[in-house]
Amino acid sequence: MKKKKLIFCLSLVSVILLTTGCGKEIEVKNGSKVAVSINDAKFTATEFYNEIKKENISKLIDMIDKDFLNKKYKNSKEENEAIKKQIDQIKQSYGTDENTYKSVLLQYFGVDNEKDLEEKLRLEYKRTEAVKDYIKKNIRDKEIEEYYEDKIYGDMKASHILITVDVKENASEEEKQKAETKAKEKAEKVIKELNNGKKFADLAKKYSEDKANSSNGGDLGYFKYDDMVEEFSKATKELKIKEFTKEPVKTEFGYHIILKTGEKDKPKLKTVKKDIKEKLQEEKLSNDSGLYYETLLEIRKENKIKWNDDVLKKAYNEYMENLITNARSSSNMQ
């Protein structure tokens, strides 16, 4: 395999490796010659190179990642669709005026044309794929087994009656509270009617504001625990078959009255192991915003990146430390 060379175009000079007493450093051949002068000031190519290599470490990292990621992750249909969707969203957000579009690309993405934008988005897509794969590869069997015991259930079947909170976007806090109270009281009224012997399906048709399912008595069919929001699935799990919730269950959609109508046996571990690894990977990245960058550090180590310039190595370590710190700080502020 041919080795790639980094070429900094300073009057077409080449790059050589020098070892000094203070550590390794790449210098520009003939770098002591003046590259540009103004009045009495003279600037050599080496001085310029030493400045740009510290300030532009991210561009070097992009070059490194492209080299090994493009070999491992070939462009796929899923990737092409994801990139197209991102570019379309950018255009929709900022309009199609050419000058505005170019300004947005430069300001937010550091590129001045769509081809370079696509290349940048592809690199980020492949980085994300590599991070996910690395995390999944390093998930321990014990983690999988614990997740299986604690969070894997058989598919459940339920019907529900949904009472939504009718409130306008610009409503005051007092108006929001009144709407919440009204919705909850209506849900409690429905539960009283159930306690008095009314049929669940009839009340769903009469009261439920989930129009997609109210006509069939609120029947949701079978669903996995993770298919529904946590509050809904947890309440359903705790019910016995043919039992309904005695208190309204609040979710982001409103207040629910839930009737459990069925539950399947828990699936075998081997049939859900792949899904569990996917869930654990998602949880790890979601719970630690700095993990993404820490994983990239490990991936590059696995690919045996060798630094022949101590200044570049130091700049790289500082750059990655800043990314990790900033990611975690931003997450803590939210």
Order of alpha helices (4+ residues) and beta strands (2+ residues): beta-beta-beta-beta-alpha-alpha-alpha-alpha-alpha-alpha-beta-alpha-alpha-alpha-beta-alpha-beta-beta-alpha-alpha-alpha
